[in-house]
């Protein structure tokens, strides 16, 4: 069976039936007029020429999983007329891909509550055309959700426009004031439940997806599992605990993540905490992986790898590392242990996935699976084998 590249985590897409228990958005959201805070707000997602691709990972994730927004349409003129689920290699989901904002509004049957910028370009900035489009959405009365490094609420033009139309701009990556940022304190040692980080061998390889599926699978087995997000997409989707780590000044990254994990532990009293990874420890373009390891001090790591990816995303001159070398680097850098390997099956057939799983298990001596195309039970087994005390709690729950 040949698998669609769009179903193979190119931008960390998320299956439609996956939900994180107790997941609500951490960023304060203005309730649209006429809606109570409990009602799901509607949204149109902008993802021009990138839906289903790596830079469209925010839109990809929102289409398949959103606790906060009902996605009414996606804007991508290159794929206009196609169902969003089909583009992502799944069954039709009834979310149309539209040519432009006017087309999206027509399909939605009216103005949505939110306009979400659904891409994650390397520049982290709006183009001149996109600035005009966002201003158009504001003029129509739509609140704006922005996951870029460019903070629109600080721009005088956008600030004036949003004030005039009484709408809100949510800059998801905007960190707290510097006076409120937290340094690493060592309080991570007070977190007594297992902390498992989901890291990878590259960016946009499926770490958030695997972390979400793992969290849900553990919850389904009666364990109280809490996921801590570390990127803008997870926060927009509705992660209750998290921080856009790549927007925090480096001096405070470890401390901000540590404090977030401590908050999750103290508020939720979980059996296990899952931490979403970013980039790759071996990748020179991403320092966030090192801060995740330092700030969370994970007891264990699950590593995500794409066997058919020959080079790093956006860096054709950089060959992909082998899982064994990344594992060695992680375990040398941090006092932790890699307990399992998960596969991003882009450009792989079903038979090739089976072969890769078998070979990696033999080579690495740890469990391996594909979180999307294989049963989540294998993910649970990885964790229970590493933390038998959790197995006892699962048994107690079943009894």
Protein Blocks (a to p, Z undefined) as FASTA:
>chain_A
ZZdfklnopnopacfkbccehiacfbdcdddehiafkbccddddddehkgoiaklmmmmm
mmmocfkbccfbdcdfklgoiafklmnopacehiacdfblmlmmmmnopacfbdcdfbdc
fklpacfklmmmmmmmmmnopacddfbfbdfklpmklmmmmmmnopacddfklccdfklp
ccdehlmmmpmbdcdddddfbehiopmmmmmmmmmmmmmnopacddddfbfklmmnopab
dcdfklgcfklmmmmmmmmmmmmmmmnopabdcdddehjfklmkbmklmmmmmmnopabd
cddddfklmbdehilklccddfklmmmmmmmmpccddfbdcddfehiafklmmmmmmmmm
mmnopacddfklmcfklmmmmmmmmmmmlmmmmmmmmZZ
